[in-house]
Amino acid sequence: MAMSEPGVGTDVMSMTTSAKKVPEGYIINGRKMWITNGALDDQGTPADVLFLYAKTSSTEPKRAMSSFIIEGKNPGFNVGQKLKHKLGMRASITAELVLEDCVIPVEQLVGTEGDATIHMMRNLEIERLTLAAIGLGIARRSLSIMNTYASERKAFGVPISSFGQIQKHIAESYAKYKACRAYVYQVAHNTDLAHAHGRLDSDAAKLIAVTAAKEIADSAIQVLGGLWLHG
């Protein structure tokens, strides 16, 4: 999903990538930045398929953006650079994408011109729920590690899980995890992309889950002390 740009980030209404209607379809010009899976490999092979947002009008802001499918074989679609040394989610390739007089047929317009705002909000609903689920996984793994370690590690002849300070970290982490799990699962169950009504809860689930994940991971660090576990 190619939304962000170098100069405007996620301020989507200020995007500068443009799609000009021509007899053979559309000519697209612009740059997109921080695009997950925008490249297929370290050599900069463009993604097979890209869901791209571009401006088709400069006079009607609410109807200005349209959605397009860009294929790796479309001329003028290239990878500018693969981004390195980023923070978090390092397993996914993130890239800058460059479109220079990229010509696509009219059939690669998704829906009708001006539909992109609806597409974008529903895509972001999925993305934020996914991030909430990632946070939930981090929380569960951190809780499992700290609980196992506290049961095996001994101090003064007893497992450290016997001490109140350690119990506090584990108990509070468990409560946060269970509460977030119930909320994230409820939002996932109720998500219906046929209706634009779920953004409030997808946003809230992400806020709660990723915050709890950070707090639970921090508690795991406190329980493990100076130990560094791999895997």
RODOFI-506811 format. One record per residue (C-alpha): residue number from 1; residue in three letters; chain; x, y, z negated. Coordinates in Angstrom, 2 decimals, padded with zeros to 5 digits. Example, Ala and Ser with C-alpha at 12.3 -4.5 7.8 and 13.67 -1.06 7.14 Angstrom:
{1; ALA; A; {012.30; -004.50; -007.80}}
{2; SER; A; {013.67; -001.06; -007.14}}
This chain:
{1; MET; A; {000.00; 000.00; 000.00}}
{2; ALA; A; {001.93; 003.02; 001.27}}
{3; MET; A; {000.70; 006.05; -000.67}}
{4; SER; A; {003.56; 007.86; -002.45}}
{5; GLU; A; {005.85; 010.25; -000.61}}
{6; PRO; A; {009.28; 011.74; -001.43}}
{7; GLY; A; {008.04; 015.29; -001.93}}
{8; VAL; A; {004.69; 014.73; -003.60}}
{9; GLY; A; {004.82; 011.39; -005.44}}
{10; THR; A; {001.30; 010.27; -006.18}}
{11; ASP; A; {-000.25; 013.70; -005.57}}
{12; VAL; A; {-002.06; 012.12; -002.67}}
{13; MET; A; {-004.00; 015.18; -001.54}}
{14; SER; A; {-000.66; 016.86; -000.79}}
{15; MET; A; {000.68; 014.06; 001.40}}
{16; THR; A; {002.25; 015.16; 004.66}}
{17; THR; A; {002.23; 011.92; 006.67}}
{18; SER; A; {-000.04; 012.60; 009.64}}
{19; ALA; A; {-001.93; 010.52; 012.17}}
{20; LYS; A; {-002.76; 012.31; 015.40}}
{21; LYS; A; {-005.46; 010.91; 017.66}}
{22; VAL; A; {-004.26; 010.32; 021.21}}
{23; PRO; A; {-005.76; 008.40; 024.17}}
{24; GLU; A; {-003.75; 005.26; 023.35}}
{25; GLY; A; {-004.68; 005.34; 019.64}}
{26; TYR; A; {-002.79; 007.25; 016.94}}
{27; ILE; A; {000.71; 008.69; 016.61}}
{28; ILE; A; {001.90; 008.59; 013.01}}
{29; ASN; A; {004.76; 010.64; 011.56}}
{30; GLY; A; {005.96; 010.82; 007.97}}
{31; ARG; A; {007.85; 009.15; 005.15}}
{32; LYS; A; {006.68; 006.98; 002.27}}
{33; MET; A; {008.71; 006.31; -000.87}}
{34; TRP; A; {008.79; 003.65; -003.65}}
{35; ILE; A; {006.78; 001.18; -001.56}}
{36; THR; A; {006.68; -002.25; -003.18}}
{37; ASN; A; {007.62; -004.99; -000.69}}
{38; GLY; A; {008.12; -002.33; 001.96}}
{39; ALA; A; {011.11; -004.32; 003.20}}
{40; LEU; A; {011.41; -008.08; 003.57}}
{41; ASP; A; {015.13; -008.40; 002.77}}
{42; ASP; A; {018.35; -006.59; 001.92}}
{43; GLN; A; {018.95; -005.92; 005.61}}
{44; GLY; A; {015.93; -003.59; 005.73}}
{45; THR; A; {013.59; -005.68; 007.84}}
{46; PRO; A; {010.23; -003.84; 007.77}}
{47; ALA; A; {007.26; -005.44; 006.04}}
{48; ASP; A; {005.03; -007.60; 008.25}}
{49; VAL; A; {001.91; -005.58; 007.40}}
{50; LEU; A; {001.52; -002.20; 005.75}}
{51; PHE; A; {-001.65; -000.55; 004.45}}
{52; LEU; A; {-000.90; 003.12; 005.10}}
{53; TYR; A; {-002.61; 006.36; 004.14}}
{54; ALA; A; {-002.18; 009.37; 006.40}}
{55; LYS; A; {-003.85; 012.71; 007.02}}
{56; THR; A; {-006.09; 012.92; 010.04}}
{57; SER; A; {-007.40; 016.42; 009.26}}
{58; SER; A; {-005.89; 019.54; 007.72}}
{59; THR; A; {-009.16; 021.48; 007.41}}
{60; GLU; A; {-011.38; 019.16; 005.36}}
{61; PRO; A; {-009.50; 018.04; 002.22}}
{62; LYS; A; {-012.16; 015.54; 001.09}}
{63; ARG; A; {-012.24; 013.93; 004.52}}
{64; ALA; A; {-008.60; 014.49; 005.37}}
{65; MET; A; {-007.13; 011.06; 004.69}}
{66; SER; A; {-007.60; 007.87; 006.66}}
{67; SER; A; {-006.32; 004.31; 006.24}}
{68; PHE; A; {-004.32; 002.38; 008.81}}
{69; ILE; A; {-002.81; -001.05; 009.24}}
{70; ILE; A; {000.80; -000.80; 010.40}}
{71; GLU; A; {002.55; -003.92; 011.65}}
{72; GLY; A; {006.28; -004.53; 011.53}}
{73; LYS; A; {006.35; -004.82; 015.31}}
{74; ASN; A; {004.83; -001.34; 015.85}}
{75; PRO; A; {007.50; 000.89; 017.46}}
{76; GLY; A; {008.59; 003.81; 015.29}}
{77; PHE; A; {008.07; 001.97; 011.97}}
{78; ASN; A; {011.38; 001.51; 010.13}}
{79; VAL; A; {012.84; 001.10; 006.66}}
{80; GLY; A; {014.75; 004.21; 005.59}}
{81; GLN; A; {016.45; 002.58; 002.61}}
{82; LYS; A; {016.02; -000.18; 000.10}}
{83; LEU; A; {015.91; 001.43; -003.35}}
{84; LYS; A; {018.41; 000.06; -005.86}}
{85; HIS; A; {019.13; 000.45; -009.58}}
{86; LYS; A; {015.47; 001.06; -010.39}}
{87; LEU; A; {013.88; 000.64; -013.81}}
{88; GLY; A; {011.60; -002.37; -014.23}}
{89; MET; A; {010.16; -005.00; -011.85}}
{90; ARG; A; {013.55; -005.52; -010.22}}
{91; ALA; A; {012.46; -008.76; -008.57}}
{92; SER; A; {010.31; -006.86; -006.07}}
{93; ILE; A; {011.95; -005.04; -003.17}}
{94; THR; A; {011.10; -001.33; -003.17}}
{95; ALA; A; {011.79; 000.77; -000.11}}
{96; GLU; A; {011.52; 004.09; 001.66}}
{97; LEU; A; {009.56; 003.80; 004.90}}
{98; VAL; A; {009.96; 006.07; 007.90}}
{99; LEU; A; {007.40; 006.52; 010.68}}
{100; GLU; A; {008.68; 008.45; 013.68}}
{101; ASP; A; {006.19; 008.74; 016.53}}
{102; CYS; A; {004.80; 005.36; 015.49}}
{103; VAL; A; {002.12; 004.53; 018.03}}
{104; ILE; A; {-000.69; 002.19; 016.99}}
{105; PRO; A; {-003.93; 001.21; 018.73}}
{106; VAL; A; {-007.20; 002.63; 017.48}}
{107; GLU; A; {-008.18; -000.84; 016.22}}
{108; GLN; A; {-005.65; -000.42; 013.40}}
{109; LEU; A; {-007.72; 002.35; 011.82}}
{110; VAL; A; {-009.43; 000.85; 008.76}}
{111; GLY; A; {-013.11; 001.82; 008.61}}
{112; THR; A; {-013.63; 005.32; 009.90}}
{113; GLU; A; {-011.60; 008.51; 009.62}}
{114; GLY; A; {-011.87; 009.99; 006.14}}
{115; ASP; A; {-012.48; 006.70; 004.33}}
{116; ALA; A; {-009.06; 006.57; 002.67}}
{117; THR; A; {-010.09; 008.15; -000.64}}
{118; ILE; A; {-012.55; 005.32; -001.31}}
{119; HIS; A; {-010.00; 002.69; -000.23}}
{120; MET; A; {-007.33; 004.26; -002.40}}
{121; MET; A; {-009.42; 004.40; -005.57}}
{122; ARG; A; {-010.46; 000.77; -005.24}}
{123; ASN; A; {-006.90; -000.35; -004.52}}
{124; LEU; A; {-005.71; 001.55; -007.58}}
{125; GLU; A; {-008.40; -000.17; -009.63}}
{126; ILE; A; {-006.86; -003.54; -008.72}}
{127; GLU; A; {-003.32; -002.25; -009.25}}
{128; ARG; A; {-004.01; -000.88; -012.72}}
{129; LEU; A; {-005.77; -004.06; -013.79}}
{130; THR; A; {-002.77; -006.01; -012.50}}
{131; LEU; A; {-000.41; -003.84; -014.53}}
{132; ALA; A; {-002.59; -004.43; -017.59}}
{133; ALA; A; {-002.26; -008.18; -016.99}}
{134; ILE; A; {001.53; -007.84; -016.67}}
{135; GLY; A; {001.58; -006.03; -020.02}}
{136; LEU; A; {-000.52; -008.80; -021.50}}
{137; GLY; A; {001.99; -011.41; -020.29}}
{138; ILE; A; {004.89; -009.46; -021.78}}
{139; ALA; A; {003.03; -009.24; -025.08}}
{140; ARG; A; {002.26; -012.98; -025.16}}
{141; ARG; A; {005.84; -013.95; -024.36}}
{142; SER; A; {007.24; -011.58; -026.98}}
{143; LEU; A; {004.83; -012.92; -029.59}}
{144; SER; A; {005.75; -016.51; -028.78}}
{145; ILE; A; {009.48; -015.82; -029.01}}
{146; MET; A; {009.30; -013.96; -032.32}}
{147; ASN; A; {006.98; -016.53; -033.91}}
{148; THR; A; {009.19; -019.48; -032.88}}
{149; TYR; A; {012.35; -017.74; -034.01}}
{150; ALA; A; {010.86; -016.72; -037.36}}
{151; SER; A; {009.89; -020.34; -038.00}}
{152; GLU; A; {013.38; -021.69; -037.18}}
{153; ARG; A; {015.68; -018.98; -038.55}}
{154; LYS; A; {016.41; -019.30; -042.25}}
{155; ALA; A; {017.60; -016.83; -044.85}}
{156; PHE; A; {018.11; -017.60; -048.52}}
{157; GLY; A; {017.20; -021.17; -047.75}}
{158; VAL; A; {013.73; -020.51; -046.30}}
{159; PRO; A; {012.34; -019.58; -042.84}}
{160; ILE; A; {012.26; -015.84; -042.38}}
{161; SER; A; {008.53; -016.18; -041.59}}
{162; SER; A; {008.14; -016.47; -045.38}}
{163; PHE; A; {009.03; -012.80; -045.82}}
{164; GLY; A; {006.35; -010.14; -045.81}}
{165; GLN; A; {008.17; -007.76; -043.47}}
{166; ILE; A; {008.44; -010.47; -040.81}}
{167; GLN; A; {004.84; -011.56; -041.37}}
{168; LYS; A; {003.72; -007.96; -040.82}}
{169; HIS; A; {005.41; -007.80; -037.41}}
{170; ILE; A; {003.91; -011.12; -036.30}}
{171; ALA; A; {000.40; -010.51; -037.68}}
{172; GLU; A; {000.05; -007.02; -036.23}}
{173; SER; A; {001.43; -008.19; -032.88}}
{174; TYR; A; {-001.03; -011.09; -032.79}}
{175; ALA; A; {-003.98; -008.80; -033.50}}
{176; LYS; A; {-002.91; -006.33; -030.78}}
{177; TYR; A; {-002.41; -009.14; -028.26}}
{178; LYS; A; {-005.79; -010.75; -028.92}}
{179; ALA; A; {-007.62; -007.43; -028.72}}
{180; CYS; A; {-005.91; -006.50; -025.44}}
{181; ARG; A; {-006.51; -009.96; -024.03}}
{182; ALA; A; {-010.25; -009.72; -024.66}}
{183; TYR; A; {-010.45; -006.30; -023.02}}
{184; VAL; A; {-008.33; -007.15; -019.96}}
{185; TYR; A; {-010.27; -010.36; -019.34}}
{186; GLN; A; {-013.58; -008.52; -019.70}}
{187; VAL; A; {-012.53; -005.86; -017.19}}
{188; ALA; A; {-011.31; -008.52; -014.75}}
{189; HIS; A; {-014.59; -010.42; -015.10}}
{190; ASN; A; {-016.66; -007.29; -014.45}}
{191; THR; A; {-014.59; -005.93; -011.54}}
{192; ASP; A; {-016.69; -005.58; -008.39}}
{193; LEU; A; {-014.93; -003.76; -005.58}}
{194; ALA; A; {-018.16; -003.47; -003.63}}
{195; HIS; A; {-019.04; -000.62; -005.99}}
{196; ALA; A; {-016.76; 002.21; -007.04}}
{197; HIS; A; {-017.57; 002.14; -010.73}}
{198; GLY; A; {-014.72; 000.35; -012.53}}
{199; ARG; A; {-011.89; 002.88; -012.64}}
{200; LEU; A; {-012.59; 004.03; -016.18}}
{201; ASP; A; {-012.08; 000.57; -017.64}}
{202; SER; A; {-009.21; -000.46; -015.36}}
{203; ASP; A; {-007.37; 002.73; -016.37}}
{204; ALA; A; {-008.14; 002.17; -020.04}}
{205; ALA; A; {-007.12; -001.49; -019.95}}
{206; LYS; A; {-003.77; -000.53; -018.43}}
{207; LEU; A; {-003.24; 002.17; -021.06}}
{208; ILE; A; {-003.99; -000.15; -023.98}}
{209; ALA; A; {-002.23; -003.26; -022.67}}
{210; VAL; A; {001.06; -001.69; -021.60}}
{211; THR; A; {001.24; 000.34; -024.82}}
{212; ALA; A; {000.66; -002.80; -026.88}}
{213; ALA; A; {003.23; -004.72; -024.81}}
{214; LYS; A; {005.89; -002.13; -025.62}}
{215; GLU; A; {005.00; -002.17; -029.32}}
{216; ILE; A; {004.96; -005.99; -029.51}}
{217; ALA; A; {008.27; -006.25; -027.64}}
{218; ASP; A; {009.73; -003.78; -030.14}}
{219; SER; A; {008.44; -005.93; -033.02}}
{220; ALA; A; {010.08; -008.97; -031.42}}
{221; ILE; A; {013.39; -007.10; -031.36}}
{222; GLN; A; {012.99; -006.33; -035.07}}
{223; VAL; A; {012.25; -009.98; -035.90}}
{224; LEU; A; {015.15; -011.31; -033.83}}
{225; GLY; A; {017.56; -008.72; -035.15}}
{226; GLY; A; {020.80; -008.82; -033.18}}
{227; LEU; A; {020.00; -012.01; -031.30}}
{228; TRP; A; {019.67; -011.76; -027.52}}
{229; LEU; A; {017.75; -014.58; -025.87}}
{230; HIS; A; {017.99; -015.39; -022.19}}
{231; GLY; A; {014.90; -016.48; -020.22}}
